[in-house]
């Protein structure tokens, strides 16, 4: 009986450790910064926290005006020109001082051209504005 109880406690502790490592705990989320913007090196993706996290996303020859909402470790990008239709969802984390966006899932139902968009991650750097 003691062995079974010890095994159950060990499994519970292991599960807690695994799940606690999956969520980031940051002092600030990317939308809480002031006087900066987040930008990809090629400026294909820009988020301006000071302007309610509005920005742009470029793919092929199309530029989308977006608004990004951040959750604990996820984000949703909305197309503001198309009645706030979801453009994509992704996970985020900080890598050094950069914003690393990964596991990007595009809305290929509403945006057929994104079927050819194989971007899975992007790194955004802080730029002073």
N, CA, C and O atoms as a GROMACS GRO file, in nm:
protein
  516
    1UNK      N    1   0.081  -0.119   0.000
    1UNK     CA    2   0.000   0.000   0.000
    1UNK      C    3   0.087   0.127   0.000
    1UNK      O    4   0.056   0.224  -0.068
    2UNK      N    5   0.196   0.123   0.078
    2UNK     CA    6   0.285   0.238   0.083
    2UNK      C    7   0.351   0.262  -0.052
    2UNK      O    8   0.368   0.377  -0.094
    3UNK      N    9   0.386   0.154  -0.120
    3UNK     CA   10   0.447   0.168  -0.251
    3UNK      C   11   0.350   0.233  -0.350
    3UNK      O   12   0.390   0.319  -0.429
    4UNK      N   13   0.227   0.193  -0.346
    4UNK     CA   14   0.126   0.250  -0.435
    4UNK      C   15   0.106   0.398  -0.406
    4UNK      O   16   0.098   0.478  -0.499
    5UNK      N   17   0.097   0.434  -0.280
    5UNK     CA   18   0.078   0.574  -0.242
    5UNK      C   19   0.198   0.658  -0.286
    5UNK      O   20   0.182   0.769  -0.337
    6UNK      N   21   0.317   0.605  -0.267
    6UNK     CA   22   0.438   0.675  -0.309
    6UNK      C   23   0.443   0.693  -0.461
    6UNK      O   24   0.483   0.798  -0.510
    7UNK      N   25   0.402   0.591  -0.534
    7UNK     CA   26   0.398   0.599  -0.680
    7UNK      C   27   0.298   0.705  -0.726
    7UNK      O   28   0.328   0.782  -0.817
    8UNK      N   29   0.180   0.710  -0.664
    8UNK     CA   30   0.078   0.807  -0.700
    8UNK      C   31   0.130   0.949  -0.673
    8UNK      O   32   0.112   1.038  -0.756
    9UNK      N   33   0.191   0.970  -0.559
    9UNK     CA   34   0.246   1.102  -0.525
    9UNK      C   35   0.357   1.140  -0.623
    9UNK      O   36   0.364   1.255  -0.666
   10UNK      N   37   0.442   1.045  -0.658
   10UNK     CA   38   0.551   1.072  -0.752
   10UNK      C   39   0.496   1.110  -0.889
   10UNK      O   40   0.546   1.203  -0.953
   11UNK      N   41   0.393   1.040  -0.934
   11UNK     CA   42   0.333   1.071  -1.064
   11UNK      C   43   0.268   1.210  -1.061
   11UNK      O   44   0.283   1.286  -1.157
   12UNK      N   45   0.199   1.243  -0.955
   12UNK     CA   46   0.136   1.374  -0.942
   12UNK      C   47   0.241   1.484  -0.943
   12UNK      O   48   0.223   1.587  -1.010
   13UNK      N   49   0.350   1.464  -0.871
   13UNK     CA   50   0.456   1.564  -0.868
   13UNK      C   51   0.520   1.580  -1.007
   13UNK      O   52   0.548   1.692  -1.049
   14UNK      N   53   0.541   1.470  -1.076
   14UNK     CA   54   0.599   1.475  -1.209
   14UNK      C   55   0.508   1.551  -1.306
   14UNK      O   56   0.556   1.632  -1.385
   15UNK      N   57   0.379   1.525  -1.301
   15UNK     CA   58   0.284   1.596  -1.386
   15UNK      C   59   0.283   1.744  -1.354
   15UNK      O   60   0.278   1.826  -1.446
   16UNK      N   61   0.288   1.780  -1.229
   16UNK     CA   62   0.292   1.922  -1.190
   16UNK      C   63   0.417   1.991  -1.241
   16UNK      O   64   0.410   2.105  -1.288
   17UNK      N   65   0.530   1.924  -1.233
   17UNK     CA   66   0.656   1.981  -1.282
   17UNK      C   67   0.649   2.001  -1.433
   17UNK      O   68   0.692   2.105  -1.484
   18UNK      N   69   0.597   1.902  -1.505
   18UNK     CA   70   0.589   1.911  -1.650
   18UNK      C   71   0.499   2.027  -1.691
   18UNK      O   72   0.536   2.107  -1.777
   19UNK      N   73   0.381   2.039  -1.630
   19UNK     CA   74   0.288   2.145  -1.669
   19UNK      C   75   0.334   2.283  -1.623
   19UNK      O   76   0.304   2.382  -1.690
   20UNK      N   77   0.404   2.291  -1.513
   20UNK     CA   78   0.452   2.423  -1.470
   20UNK      C   79   0.562   2.474  -1.562
   20UNK      O   80   0.582   2.595  -1.573
   21UNK      N   81   0.633   2.385  -1.629
   21UNK     CA   82   0.736   2.425  -1.723
   21UNK      C   83   0.680   2.470  -1.857
   21UNK      O   84   0.752   2.530  -1.937
   22UNK      N   85   0.553   2.442  -1.883
   22UNK     CA   86   0.492   2.477  -2.011
   22UNK      C   87   0.441   2.619  -2.016
   22UNK      O   88   0.422   2.674  -2.125
   23UNK      N   89   0.417   2.678  -1.905
   23UNK     CA   90   0.363   2.814  -1.906
   23UNK      C   91   0.471   2.912  -1.864
   23UNK      O   92   0.544   2.890  -1.767
   24UNK      N   93   0.479   3.020  -1.938
   24UNK     CA   94   0.577   3.121  -1.904
   24UNK      C   95   0.524   3.212  -1.795
   24UNK      O   96   0.404   3.238  -1.787
   25UNK      N   97   0.613   3.260  -1.714
   25UNK     CA   98   0.572   3.361  -1.616
   25UNK      C   99   0.664   3.481  -1.637
   25UNK      O  100   0.783   3.477  -1.607
   26UNK      N  101   0.604   3.586  -1.689
   26UNK     CA  102   0.681   3.704  -1.724
   26UNK      C  103   0.629   3.822  -1.644
   26UNK      O  104   0.512   3.827  -1.606
   27UNK      N  105   0.719   3.918  -1.617
   27UNK     CA  106   0.679   4.039  -1.547
   27UNK      C  107   0.582   4.122  -1.630
   27UNK      O  108   0.489   4.182  -1.576
   28UNK      N  109   0.604   4.124  -1.761
   28UNK     CA  110   0.522   4.203  -1.853
   28UNK      C  111   0.489   4.119  -1.976
   28UNK      O  112   0.572   4.043  -2.025
   29UNK      N  113   0.367   4.134  -2.024
   29UNK     CA  114   0.336   4.074  -2.153
   29UNK      C  115   0.374   4.173  -2.262
   29UNK      O  116   0.392   4.292  -2.233
   30UNK      N  117   0.388   4.129  -2.386
   30UNK     CA  118   0.433   4.218  -2.493
   30UNK      C  119   0.345   4.340  -2.515
   30UNK      O  120   0.393   4.442  -2.566
   31UNK      N  121   0.220   4.334  -2.479
   31UNK     CA  122   0.130   4.448  -2.499
   31UNK      C  123   0.142   4.552  -2.389
   31UNK      O  124   0.078   4.657  -2.397
   32UNK      N  125   0.222   4.527  -2.287
   32UNK     CA  126   0.237   4.620  -2.176
   32UNK      C  127   0.359   4.711  -2.189
   32UNK      O  128   0.387   4.790  -2.099
   33UNK      N  129   0.430   4.701  -2.300
   33UNK     CA  130   0.545   4.787  -2.322
   33UNK      C  131   0.499   4.922  -2.373
   33UNK      O  132   0.393   4.934  -2.434
   34UNK      N  133   0.581   5.023  -2.349
   34UNK     CA  134   0.549   5.159  -2.389
   34UNK      C  135   0.664   5.216  -2.470
   34UNK      O  136   0.780   5.184  -2.443
   35UNK      N  137   0.635   5.297  -2.567
   35UNK     CA  138   0.734   5.368  -2.648
   35UNK      C  139   0.826   5.276  -2.728
   35UNK      O  140   0.940   5.312  -2.758
   36UNK      N  141   0.775   5.158  -2.763
   36UNK     CA  142   0.847   5.066  -2.851
   36UNK      C  143   0.747   5.008  -2.949
   36UNK      O  144   0.626   5.022  -2.933
   37UNK      N  145   0.800   4.942  -3.050
   37UNK     CA  146   0.717   4.857  -3.134
   37UNK      C  147   0.793   4.728  -3.155
   37UNK      O  148   0.916   4.726  -3.150
   38UNK      N  149   0.721   4.622  -3.177
   38UNK     CA  150   0.780   4.493  -3.207
   38UNK      C  151   0.782   4.479  -3.358
   38UNK      O  152   0.679   4.497  -3.423
   39UNK      N  153   0.897   4.447  -3.417
   39UNK     CA  154   0.908   4.438  -3.562
   39UNK      C  155   0.997   4.322  -3.604
   39UNK      O  156   1.101   4.297  -3.542
   40UNK      N  157   0.955   4.253  -3.709
   40UNK     CA  158   1.038   4.149  -3.769
   40UNK      C  159   1.152   4.218  -3.845
   40UNK      O  160   1.136   4.332  -3.888
   41UNK      N  161   1.265   4.151  -3.863
   41UNK     CA  162   1.378   4.213  -3.933
   41UNK      C  163   1.342   4.264  -4.074
   41UNK      O  164   1.399   4.363  -4.119
   42UNK      N  165   1.249   4.198  -4.142
   42UNK     CA  166   1.210   4.241  -4.276
   42UNK      C  167   1.083   4.327  -4.275
   42UNK      O  168   1.029   4.360  -4.381
   43UNK      N  169   1.036   4.362  -4.156
   43UNK     CA  170   0.917   4.445  -4.136
   43UNK      C  171   0.790   4.383  -4.194
   43UNK      O  172   0.696   4.454  -4.228
   44UNK      N  173   0.788   4.251  -4.206
   44UNK     CA  174   0.668   4.184  -4.254
   44UNK      C  175   0.565   4.168  -4.143
   44UNK      O  176   0.449   4.136  -4.169
   45UNK      N  177   0.606   4.189  -4.021
   45UNK     CA  178   0.517   4.175  -3.906
   45UNK      C  179   0.556   4.282  -3.805
   45UNK      O  180   0.669   4.286  -3.757
   46UNK      N  181   0.461   4.370  -3.774
   46UNK     CA  182   0.486   4.480  -3.682
   46UNK      C  183   0.369   4.491  -3.585
   46UNK      O  184   0.253   4.483  -3.626
   47UNK      N  185   0.399   4.508  -3.457
   47UNK     CA  186   0.298   4.529  -3.354
   47UNK      C  187   0.337   4.652  -3.275
   47UNK      O  188   0.452   4.666  -3.234
   48UNK      N  189   0.242   4.742  -3.254
   48UNK     CA  190   0.268   4.865  -3.179
   48UNK      C  191   0.187   4.862  -3.049
   48UNK      O  192   0.068   4.894  -3.051
   49UNK      N  193   0.248   4.823  -2.936
   49UNK     CA  194   0.175   4.815  -2.809
   49UNK      C  195   0.111   4.947  -2.765
   49UNK      O  196   0.005   4.947  -2.702
   50UNK      N  197   0.176   5.060  -2.798
   50UNK     CA  198   0.124   5.190  -2.758
   50UNK      C  199  -0.007   5.223  -2.829
   50UNK      O  200  -0.090   5.297  -2.776
   51UNK      N  201  -0.027   5.168  -2.949
   51UNK     CA  202  -0.147   5.192  -3.028
   51UNK      C  203  -0.242   5.073  -3.021
   51UNK      O  204  -0.290   5.025  -3.123
   52UNK      N  205  -0.269   5.026  -2.899
   52UNK     CA  206  -0.365   4.916  -2.876
   52UNK      C  207  -0.325   4.789  -2.951
   52UNK      O  208  -0.412   4.712  -2.994
   53UNK      N  209  -0.195   4.766  -2.966
   53UNK     CA  210  -0.139   4.648  -3.033
   53UNK      C  211  -0.184   4.634  -3.178
   53UNK      O  212  -0.201   4.523  -3.228
   54UNK      N  213  -0.202   4.748  -3.244
   54UNK     CA  214  -0.232   4.744  -3.387
   54UNK      C  215  -0.100   4.735  -3.461
   54UNK      O  216   0.006   4.772  -3.410
   55UNK      N  217  -0.108   4.686  -3.583
   55UNK     CA  218   0.012   4.673  -3.664
   55UNK      C  219  -0.021   4.621  -3.801
   55UNK      O  220  -0.133   4.638  -3.850
   56UNK      N  221   0.077   4.556  -3.863
   56UNK     CA  222   0.060   4.502  -3.997
   56UNK      C  223   0.124   4.365  -4.007
   56UNK      O  224   0.219   4.332  -3.935
   57UNK      N  225   0.070   4.285  -4.099
   57UNK     CA  226   0.129   4.156  -4.135
   57UNK      C  227   0.129   4.150  -4.286
   57UNK      O  228   0.025   4.171  -4.349
   58UNK      N  229   0.244   4.120  -4.345
   58UNK     CA  230   0.256   4.112  -4.491
   58UNK      C  231   0.283   3.968  -4.532
   58UNK      O  232   0.366   3.899  -4.474
   59UNK      N  233   0.209   3.926  -4.634
   59UNK     CA  234   0.232   3.794  -4.694
   59UNK      C  235   0.210   3.807  -4.843
   59UNK      O  236   0.110   3.862  -4.888
   60UNK      N  237   0.304   3.756  -4.921
   60UNK     CA  238   0.306   3.776  -5.065
   60UNK      C  239   0.301   3.925  -5.093
   60UNK      O  240   0.385   4.000  -5.042
   61UNK      N  241   0.207   3.970  -5.170
   61UNK     CA  242   0.197   4.113  -5.201
   61UNK      C  243   0.083   4.179  -5.126
   61UNK      O  244   0.041   4.289  -5.162
   62UNK      N  245   0.033   4.114  -5.021
   62UNK     CA  246  -0.082   4.166  -4.948
   62UNK      C  247  -0.039   4.210  -4.808
   62UNK      O  248   0.032   4.139  -4.738
   63UNK      N  249  -0.085   4.328  -4.771
   63UNK     CA  250  -0.057   4.382  -4.637
   63UNK      C  251  -0.189   4.382  -4.558
   63UNK      O  252  -0.290   4.437  -4.603
   64UNK      N  253  -0.187   4.319  -4.442
   64UNK     CA  254  -0.306   4.310  -4.357
   64UNK      C  255  -0.289   4.403  -4.238
   64UNK      O  256  -0.186   4.402  -4.171
   65UNK      N  257  -0.390   4.482  -4.211
   65UNK     CA  258  -0.391   4.564  -4.090
   65UNK      C  259  -0.446   4.475  -3.978
   65UNK      O  260  -0.554   4.418  -3.990
   66UNK      N  261  -0.369   4.465  -3.870
   66UNK     CA  262  -0.405   4.370  -3.765
   66UNK      C  263  -0.413   4.438  -3.628
   66UNK      O  264  -0.365   4.549  -3.607
   67UNK      N  265  -0.475   4.366  -3.539
   67UNK     CA  266  -0.473   4.398  -3.397
   67UNK      C  267  -0.444   4.266  -3.326
   67UNK      O  268  -0.509   4.165  -3.352
   68UNK      N  269  -0.347   4.268  -3.237
   68UNK     CA  270  -0.306   4.146  -3.168
   68UNK      C  271  -0.349   4.152  -3.022
   68UNK      O  272  -0.330   4.253  -2.954
   69UNK      N  273  -0.407   4.042  -2.976
   69UNK     CA  274  -0.443   4.028  -2.835
   69UNK      C  275  -0.357   3.919  -2.774
   69UNK      O  276  -0.349   3.808  -2.827
   70UNK      N  277  -0.294   3.951  -2.662
   70UNK     CA  278  -0.206   3.856  -2.594
   70UNK      C  279  -0.277   3.795  -2.476
   70UNK      O  280  -0.347   3.863  -2.401
   71UNK      N  281  -0.258   3.667  -2.459
   71UNK     CA  282  -0.304   3.595  -2.341
   71UNK      C  283  -0.177   3.550  -2.268
   71UNK      O  284  -0.067   3.592  -2.305
   72UNK      N  285  -0.190   3.469  -2.169
   72UNK     CA  286  -0.075   3.426  -2.089
   72UNK      C  287   0.042   3.381  -2.174
   72UNK      O  288   0.153   3.431  -2.158
   73UNK      N  289   0.020   3.287  -2.264
   73UNK     CA  290   0.127   3.239  -2.352
   73UNK      C  291   0.080   3.224  -2.496
   73UNK      O  292   0.152   3.167  -2.578
   74UNK      N  293  -0.038   3.276  -2.528
   74UNK     CA  294  -0.088   3.269  -2.664
   74UNK      C  295  -0.123   3.408  -2.715
   74UNK      O  296  -0.134   3.503  -2.637
   75UNK      N  297  -0.139   3.418  -2.844
   75UNK     CA  298  -0.184   3.544  -2.904
   75UNK      C  299  -0.278   3.513  -3.019
   75UNK      O  300  -0.274   3.406  -3.078
   76UNK      N  301  -0.363   3.611  -3.048
   76UNK     CA  302  -0.453   3.603  -3.162
   76UNK      C  303  -0.439   3.732  -3.240
   76UNK      O  304  -0.445   3.841  -3.184
   77UNK      N  305  -0.420   3.719  -3.371
   77UNK     CA  306  -0.410   3.834  -3.460
   77UNK      C  307  -0.540   3.846  -3.539
   77UNK      O  308  -0.582   3.751  -3.605
   78UNK      N  309  -0.601   3.963  -3.532
   78UNK     CA  310  -0.728   3.988  -3.600
   78UNK      C  311  -0.706   4.081  -3.718
   78UNK      O  312  -0.626   4.174  -3.710
   79UNK      N  313  -0.775   4.056  -3.828
   79UNK     CA  314  -0.773   4.141  -3.946
   79UNK      C  315  -0.873   4.254  -3.923
   79UNK      O  316  -0.994   4.230  -3.928
   80UNK      N  317  -0.825   4.376  -3.898
   80UNK     CA  318  -0.915   4.486  -3.865
   80UNK      C  319  -0.992   4.537  -3.987
   80UNK      O  320  -1.095   4.602  -3.972
   81UNK      N  321  -0.943   4.507  -4.106
   81UNK     CA  322  -1.015   4.549  -4.228
   81UNK      C  323  -1.127   4.452  -4.264
   81UNK      O  324  -1.210   4.482  -4.350
   82UNK      N  325  -1.129   4.337  -4.200
   82UNK     CA  326  -1.229   4.235  -4.232
   82UNK      C  327  -1.311   4.201  -4.107
   82UNK      O  328  -1.330   4.084  -4.074
   83UNK      N  329  -1.358   4.305  -4.039
   83UNK     CA  330  -1.445   4.292  -3.921
   83UNK      C  331  -1.384   4.203  -3.813
   83UNK      O  332  -1.453   4.119  -3.754
   84UNK      N  333  -1.257   4.221  -3.788
   84UNK     CA  334  -1.184   4.149  -3.683
   84UNK      C  335  -1.190   3.997  -3.699
   84UNK      O  336  -1.204   3.924  -3.602
   85UNK      N  337  -1.178   3.952  -3.823
   85UNK     CA  338  -1.168   3.809  -3.850
   85UNK      C  339  -1.032   3.761  -3.802
   85UNK      O  340  -0.932   3.830  -3.819
   86UNK      N  341  -1.028   3.643  -3.742
   86UNK     CA  342  -0.900   3.588  -3.694
   86UNK      C  343  -0.810   3.559  -3.814
   86UNK      O  344  -0.847   3.484  -3.904
   87UNK      N  345  -0.692   3.617  -3.813
   87UNK     CA  346  -0.593   3.594  -3.918
   87UNK      C  347  -0.508   3.472  -3.883
   87UNK      O  348  -0.486   3.383  -3.966
   88UNK      N  349  -0.460   3.469  -3.758
   88UNK     CA  350  -0.385   3.353  -3.710
   88UNK      C  351  -0.381   3.353  -3.558
   88UNK      O  352  -0.407   3.453  -3.492
   89UNK      N  353  -0.347   3.236  -3.504
   89UNK     CA  354  -0.323   3.219  -3.361
   89UNK      C  355  -0.184   3.161  -3.345
   89UNK      O  356  -0.133   3.094  -3.434
   90UNK      N  357  -0.123   3.188  -3.230
   90UNK     CA  358   0.014   3.141  -3.208
   90UNK      C  359   0.046   3.141  -3.059
   90UNK      O  360  -0.032   3.189  -2.977
   91UNK      N  361   0.162   3.088  -3.027
   91UNK     CA  362   0.217   3.094  -2.891
   91UNK      C  363   0.328   3.199  -2.892
   91UNK      O  364   0.384   3.229  -2.998
   92UNK      N  365   0.359   3.253  -2.775
   92UNK     CA  366   0.467   3.350  -2.766
   92UNK      C  367   0.550   3.326  -2.641
   92UNK      O  368   0.504   3.267  -2.544
   93UNK      N  369   0.674   3.374  -2.649
   93UNK     CA  370   0.764   3.374  -2.534
   93UNK      C  371   0.875   3.474  -2.562
   93UNK      O  372   0.895   3.516  -2.676
   94UNK      N  373   0.946   3.511  -2.458
   94UNK     CA  374   1.062   3.598  -2.476
   94UNK      C  375   1.185   3.513  -2.496
   94UNK      O  376   1.203   3.411  -2.431
   95UNK      N  377   1.270   3.558  -2.586
   95UNK     CA  378   1.399   3.495  -2.607
   95UNK      C  379   1.501   3.608  -2.603
   95UNK      O  380   1.512   3.686  -2.698
   96UNK      N  381   1.574   3.617  -2.493
   96UNK     CA  382   1.657   3.734  -2.462
   96UNK      C  383   1.562   3.853  -2.450
   96UNK      O  384   1.470   3.849  -2.369
   97UNK      N  385   1.582   3.958  -2.527
   97UNK     CA  386   1.490   4.072  -2.524
   97UNK      C  387   1.394   4.070  -2.642
   97UNK      O  388   1.318   4.165  -2.661
   98UNK      N  389   1.396   3.964  -2.720
   98UNK     CA  390   1.312   3.955  -2.839
   98UNK      C  391   1.182   3.882  -2.807
   98UNK      O  392   1.172   3.808  -2.709
   99UNK      N  393   1.082   3.907  -2.890
   99UNK     CA  394   0.954   3.838  -2.880
   99UNK      C  395   0.953   3.727  -2.983
   99UNK      O  396   0.960   3.752  -3.103
  100UNK      N  397   0.944   3.604  -2.936
  100UNK     CA  398   0.948   3.487  -3.023
  100UNK      C  399   0.805   3.435  -3.036
  100UNK      O  400   0.743   3.396  -2.937
  101UNK      N  401   0.752   3.436  -3.158
  101UNK     CA  402   0.617   3.388  -3.184
  101UNK      C  403   0.630   3.258  -3.262
  101UNK      O  404   0.697   3.254  -3.366
  102UNK      N  405   0.566   3.153  -3.214
  102UNK     CA  406   0.583   3.021  -3.273
  102UNK      C  407   0.451   2.944  -3.271
  102UNK      O  408   0.352   2.990  -3.215
  103UNK      N  409   0.451   2.826  -3.333
  103UNK     CA  410   0.330   2.745  -3.348
  103UNK      C  411   0.218   2.826  -3.415
  103UNK      O  412   0.103   2.819  -3.373
  104UNK      N  413   0.253   2.902  -3.517
  104UNK     CA  414   0.156   2.987  -3.585
  104UNK      C  415   0.060   2.899  -3.666
  104UNK      O  416   0.102   2.814  -3.744
  105UNK      N  417  -0.070   2.922  -3.644
  105UNK     CA  418  -0.174   2.849  -3.717
  105UNK      C  419  -0.258   2.954  -3.789
  105UNK      O  420  -0.328   3.033  -3.727
  106UNK      N  421  -0.251   2.952  -3.922
  106UNK     CA  422  -0.322   3.050  -4.003
  106UNK      C  423  -0.465   3.007  -4.028
  106UNK      O  424  -0.496   2.888  -4.032
  107UNK      N  425  -0.553   3.104  -4.044
  107UNK     CA  426  -0.694   3.081  -4.075
  107UNK      C  427  -0.705   3.059  -4.225
  107UNK      O  428  -0.728   3.152  -4.301
  108UNK      N  429  -0.688   2.934  -4.268
  108UNK     CA  430  -0.692   2.903  -4.410
  108UNK      C  431  -0.835   2.889  -4.461
  108UNK      O  432  -0.857   2.880  -4.582
  109UNK      N  433  -0.932   2.888  -4.372
  109UNK     CA  434  -1.071   2.884  -4.414
  109UNK      C  435  -1.112   3.018  -4.474
  109UNK      O  436  -1.173   3.022  -4.581
  110UNK      N  437  -1.079   3.126  -4.406
  110UNK     CA  438  -1.114   3.260  -4.453
  110UNK      C  439  -1.010   3.318  -4.550
  110UNK      O  440  -1.042   3.403  -4.632
  111UNK      N  441  -0.885   3.270  -4.539
  111UNK     CA  442  -0.776   3.324  -4.620
  111UNK      C  443  -0.710   3.209  -4.694
  111UNK      O  444  -0.613   3.149  -4.645
  112UNK      N  445  -0.762   3.178  -4.812
  112UNK     CA  446  -0.713   3.064  -4.892
  112UNK      C  447  -0.566   3.080  -4.929
  112UNK      O  448  -0.495   2.980  -4.941
  113UNK      N  449  -0.518   3.204  -4.948
  113UNK     CA  450  -0.378   3.224  -4.987
  113UNK      C  451  -0.282   3.182  -4.876
  113UNK      O  452  -0.163   3.160  -4.902
  114UNK      N  453  -0.330   3.171  -4.753
  114UNK     CA  454  -0.242   3.127  -4.644
  114UNK      C  455  -0.215   2.976  -4.646
  114UNK      O  456  -0.134   2.927  -4.568
  115UNK      N  457  -0.281   2.905  -4.735
  115UNK     CA  458  -0.249   2.762  -4.749
  115UNK      C  459  -0.104   2.744  -4.793
  115UNK      O  460  -0.043   2.641  -4.768
  116UNK      N  461  -0.050   2.847  -4.859
  116UNK     CA  462   0.090   2.844  -4.903
  116UNK      C  463   0.184   2.916  -4.807
  116UNK      O  464   0.302   2.934  -4.838
  117UNK      N  465   0.134   2.957  -4.692
  117UNK     CA  466   0.216   3.027  -4.593
  117UNK      C  467   0.267   2.923  -4.493
  117UNK      O  468   0.191   2.873  -4.410
  118UNK      N  469   0.393   2.892  -4.502
  118UNK     CA  470   0.452   2.789  -4.418
  118UNK      C  471   0.531   2.845  -4.302
  118UNK      O  472   0.611   2.774  -4.240
  119UNK      N  473   0.510   2.972  -4.271
  119UNK     CA  474   0.580   3.035  -4.158
  119UNK      C  475   0.529   2.971  -4.029
  119UNK      O  476   0.410   2.972  -4.001
  120UNK      N  477   0.620   2.917  -3.953
  120UNK     CA  478   0.584   2.854  -3.826
  120UNK      C  479   0.627   2.938  -3.708
  120UNK      O  480   0.576   2.922  -3.597
  121UNK      N  481   0.721   3.028  -3.731
  121UNK     CA  482   0.769   3.114  -3.622
  121UNK      C  483   0.825   3.242  -3.679
  121UNK      O  484   0.859   3.251  -3.797
  122UNK      N  485   0.836   3.343  -3.592
  122UNK     CA  486   0.897   3.471  -3.629
  122UNK      C  487   0.952   3.533  -3.501
  122UNK      O  488   0.895   3.516  -3.394
  123UNK      N  489   1.062   3.604  -3.514
  123UNK     CA  490   1.121   3.675  -3.401
  123UNK      C  491   1.103   3.824  -3.424
  123UNK      O  492   1.142   3.877  -3.528
  124UNK      N  493   1.044   3.891  -3.327
  124UNK     CA  494   1.023   4.035  -3.335
  124UNK      C  495   1.118   4.103  -3.238
  124UNK      O  496   1.134   4.060  -3.123
  125UNK      N  497   1.181   4.208  -3.282
  125UNK     CA  498   1.274   4.283  -3.198
  125UNK      C  499   1.209   4.414  -3.156
  125UNK      O  500   1.120   4.466  -3.224
  126UNK      N  501   1.253   4.466  -3.042
  126UNK     CA  502   1.204   4.594  -2.993
  126UNK      C  503   1.271   4.707  -3.070
  126UNK      O  504   1.392   4.708  -3.089
  127UNK      N  505   1.188   4.803  -3.113
  127UNK     CA  506   1.239   4.924  -3.174
  127UNK      C  507   1.180   5.042  -3.102
  127UNK      O  508   1.059   5.044  -3.077
  128UNK      N  509   1.260   5.138  -3.068
  128UNK     CA  510   1.210   5.258  -3.002
  128UNK      C  511   1.134   5.343  -3.102
  128UNK      O  512   1.173   5.356  -3.218
  129UNK      N  513   1.022   5.402  -3.054
  129UNK     CA  514   0.946   5.491  -3.142
  129UNK      C  515   0.932   5.627  -3.077
  129UNK      O  516   0.871   5.717  -3.134
   0.00000   0.00000   0.00000
